[in-house]
């Protein structure tokens, strides 16, 4: 009888050899893998992971005796993909209603790509699954203090409880003021300060007083040669002046 350590090495070798030497329908690579192997699947390389999980996992899901082994295998591959910048592959390997293994491997280096992919995929899912995906995105953003992104997800879900959680979790007063403007745009709160802030901005950029088009163009800053070479017909000049007057003077009540 083979020594136990030698047996483990042997089944690993047979499992790898089965990648190219056995028919796919027999799934012999997985068969040897489940015999007595304790080797981390990720140490055998990306191609091995792809072959066993991507090609064999779908047809074998219904076999109850292998489900536990497969789920352990999936958790290993999720960790492998998240560590090697393949967040989308990790998400694709998980069941829609069982994304817990994913959150365990999200860190500061991959949470943005993970959330972006989850958000993109959620648009193609039916309503309950879409909400589940967006809930996970919301929780990830909160963990990494991306409060502005978490607020956007909360508004998308129309979840006022999430909105309140974002406000209570954030300690930055300026950021909270920005959140208030976002909420006002969503007609969640009354935007009473919008006009006041608008006029404050106008004073800061010095457009409260009416200006001639030449003052806005700042023609005096151009050199003489540039002015001489600018042959603009009167119709275009008048049209430009009209736009300037409309967008700068009229918009601030200075006609």
C-alpha positions in Angstrom: 0.0 0.0 0.0 1.3 3.4 -0.9 2.6 5.7 1.7 -0.1 8.3 2.5 2.2 11.2 1.5 3.2 9.5 -1.8 -0.5 8.8 -2.5 -1.3 12.5 -2.1 1.5 13.5 -4.5 0.3 10.8 -6.9 -3.3 11.9 -7.0 -2.1 15.5 -7.6 0.0 14.4 -10.5 -2.8 12.3 -12.0 -5.2 15.2 -11.6 -2.9 17.5 -13.5 -2.1 14.9 -16.2 -5.9 14.4 -16.7 -6.2 17.9 -17.9 -5.0 16.8 -21.3 -5.1 13.0 -21.3 -8.8 12.3 -20.4 -12.1 13.1 -22.0 -13.8 16.1 -20.5 -17.1 14.2 -19.9 -15.3 11.8 -17.5 -14.1 14.7 -15.3 -11.1 12.6 -14.1 -9.1 15.6 -13.1 -11.7 16.3 -10.4 -12.0 12.7 -9.6 -8.4 12.4 -8.7 -8.5 15.8 -7.0 -11.2 14.5 -4.6 -9.5 11.2 -3.8 -6.9 12.3 -1.2 -5.4 15.6 -2.3 -4.5 18.3 0.2 -2.7 20.5 -2.3 -4.0 24.0 -2.6 -5.6 24.1 -6.1 -4.3 27.6 -6.7 -0.7 26.4 -6.4 -1.3 24.3 -9.5 -1.7 27.3 -11.8 -4.4 29.3 -13.5 -5.0 26.8 -16.3 -5.7 24.1 -13.8 -8.2 26.3 -11.9 -9.9 27.2 -15.1 -10.2 23.7 -16.4 -11.7 22.2 -13.2 -14.0 25.0 -12.1 -15.0 26.6 -15.4 -15.5 23.5 -17.4 -16.7 20.9 -14.8 -18.5 22.9 -12.2 -21.8 23.4 -14.1 -22.6 19.8 -15.0 -21.6 18.5 -11.6 -23.7 20.8 -9.4 -26.6 18.4 -9.2 -24.5 15.6 -7.8 -25.1 16.0 -4.0 -22.1 13.8 -3.0 -19.7 16.3 -4.6 -21.3 19.6 -3.7 -19.4 20.0 -0.4 -16.1 19.3 -2.1 -16.9 21.6 -4.9 -17.9 24.5 -2.7 -14.6 24.2 -0.9 -12.9 24.2 -4.2 -14.9 27.3 -5.3 -13.8 29.2 -2.1 -10.2 28.5 -2.9 -10.6 29.7 -6.5 -12.4 32.9 -5.4 -9.5 33.7 -3.2 -7.1 32.9 -6.1 -8.9 35.2 -8.5 -9.3 38.1 -6.1 -5.6 38.0 -5.4 -4.7 37.9 -9.1 -6.8 40.8 -10.4 -9.6 38.6 -11.8 -12.5 39.9 -9.8 -15.0 39.2 -12.5 -14.0 35.6 -12.7 -14.4 35.2 -8.9 -17.9 36.7 -9.0 -18.9 34.5 -12.0 -18.0 31.4 -10.0 -20.4 32.1 -7.1 -24.1 31.5 -6.8 -26.2 34.6 -7.0 -27.6 34.0 -3.5 -24.3 33.0 -1.9 -21.8 35.8 -2.3 -20.4 35.7 1.2 -17.1 34.2 0.2 -16.5 37.2 -2.0 -16.7 39.8 0.7 -14.1 37.9 2.7 -11.5 38.6 0.0 -12.3 42.2 -0.9 -9.6 44.6 0.1 -8.4 48.2 -0.6 -6.8 47.1 -3.8 -9.7 45.4 -5.5 -13.0 46.7 -4.0 -13.5 49.3 -6.7 -13.3 46.8 -9.5 -15.4 44.4 -7.5 -18.2 46.9 -6.9 -18.1 48.1 -10.5 -18.5 44.6 -11.9 -21.3 43.8 -9.4 -23.1 46.9 -10.3 -22.8 46.2 -14.0 -24.0 42.6 -13.6 -26.9 43.6 -11.4 -28.6 45.4 -14.3 -29.1 42.1 -16.0 -30.6 40.3 -13.1 -34.3 40.0 -12.0 -35.5 42.2 -9.2 -34.7 40.2 -6.1 -31.2 39.3 -7.3 -30.5 42.8 -8.4 -31.3 44.2 -4.9 -29.0 41.5 -3.4 -26.1 42.5 -5.5 -26.6 46.2 -4.9 -26.9 45.5 -1.1 -23.4 43.9 -1.2 -22.0 46.8 -3.2 -23.4 49.2 -0.6 -21.9 47.3 2.3 -18.5 47.1 0.6 -18.5 50.9 0.0 -19.3 51.6 3.6 -16.5 49.3 4.8 -14.0 51.2 2.8 -15.4 54.7 3.6 -16.6 55.5 0.1 -19.6 57.3 1.4 -20.5 59.1 -1.7 -20.7 55.9 -3.7 -22.6 54.2 -0.9 -25.1 57.1 -1.0 -25.6 56.7 -4.8 -26.4 53.0 -4.2 -28.8 53.8 -1.4 -30.6 56.3 -3.6 -30.8 53.7 -6.4 -32.3 51.2 -4.0 -34.6 53.9 -2.7 -33.7 52.9 0.8 -33.9 55.8 3.3 -32.5 53.6 6.1 -29.3 53.2 4.0 -29.2 57.0 3.4 -29.4 57.7 7.1 -26.6 55.1 7.7 -24.4 56.9 5.3 -24.9 60.2 7.1 -24.3 58.8 10.5 -21.2 56.9 9.4 -19.5 59.9 7.7 -17.7 62.4 10.0 -16.7 64.9 7.3 -18.9 68.0 7.5 -18.1 69.2 4.0 -18.9 65.8 2.5 -22.2 65.8 4.4 -23.1 69.2 2.8 -22.5 67.6 -0.6 -24.7 64.7 0.4 -27.5 67.3 1.1 -27.3 68.7 -2.4 -27.4 65.2 -3.8 -30.5 64.4 -1.7 -32.1 67.7 -2.8 -31.6 66.8 -6.4 -33.5 63.6 -5.7 -36.3 65.7 -4.1 -35.8 64.0 -0.8 -35.2 67.2 1.1 -36.0 70.8 0.4 -33.2 72.5 -1.4 -33.7 75.8 0.4 -30.0 76.9 0.3 -29.5 76.3 -3.4 -30.2 79.8 -4.5 -28.0 81.3 -1.8 -25.1 79.0 -2.7 -25.6 79.8 -6.4 -25.3 83.6 -5.7 -22.2 83.0 -3.5 -20.6 81.1 -6.4 -21.5 84.0 -8.8 -19.7 86.5 -6.4 -16.7 84.2 -6.2 -16.2 84.1 -10.0 -17.1 87.9 -10.3 -20.1 87.6 -12.6 -22.6 89.5 -10.4 -22.1 92.7 -12.4 -23.0 92.9 -16.1 -20.0 92.4 -18.4 -19.3 93.2 -22.0 -18.4 90.3 -24.2 -14.9 91.6 -24.6 -14.4 91.5 -20.8 -15.4 87.9 -20.7 -13.3 87.0 -23.7 -10.4 88.8 -22.1 -9.3 90.2 -25.4 -6.8 92.5 -23.7 -4.7 89.5 -22.7 -4.1 88.5 -26.4 -1.2 89.9 -28.3 -1.7 92.3 -31.1 -0.8 89.8 -33.9 -3.5 87.3 -32.6 -6.1 90.0 -32.7 -5.2 91.2 -36.2 -5.4 87.6 -37.5 -8.8 86.9 -36.1 -11.0 87.8 -39.0 -14.5 87.0 -37.6 -17.5 88.3 -39.6 -20.0 90.5 -37.8 -22.8 87.8 -37.8 -20.6 85.3 -35.9 -19.4 88.0 -33.6 -23.0 89.0 -32.8 -24.0 85.4 -32.3 -21.2 84.8 -29.9 -22.1 88.0 -28.0 -25.7 86.7 -27.7 -24.6 83.5 -26.2 -22.3 85.3 -23.8 -25.1 87.6 -22.7 -27.5 84.7 -22.3 -25.3 82.4 -20.3 -23.4 84.9 -18.2 -25.4 88.0 -17.7 -29.0 86.8 -18.1 -28.5 83.7 -16.0 -27.5 85.9 -13.1 -30.3 88.4 -13.6 -28.0 91.1 -15.1 -29.5 92.0 -18.4 
